[in-house]
């Protein structure tokens, strides 16, 4: 799984504690905690599945944009997220760019597969 996002509520200790630990143990590539009370977004990356922790934590506050590599480098303005604006409105351009990149990568993989199949067919003819 690439990403899990939590929005803190009254059980914020669970979000930062046992939930985050469980996500790391399960190998979730990134965990994001939107903490409205502390007015920050915390992004956790590089899970240690044995210890149940993340090697990297980056906190984003007012005026900053949270960069989420697991979503193709999507940047979410912390102010807007913390104000409760919808992510699909904030990141429409990022989502369109990500879809275009994914389509291009799929086309490249297909072309590589066709080239490999042709190479194998050529090799079979020579044998």
Secondary structure, DSSP 8 states (H G I E B T S, - for coil): --EEEEE--TTHHHIIIIIHHHHHHTT-SEEEEEETTTTEEEEEEEEETTTTEEEEEEEE-TT-EEEEGGGTSEEEEHHHHHTT--HHHHSHHHHHHHHHHHHHHHHHHHHHHHHHHHHHHHHHHH-
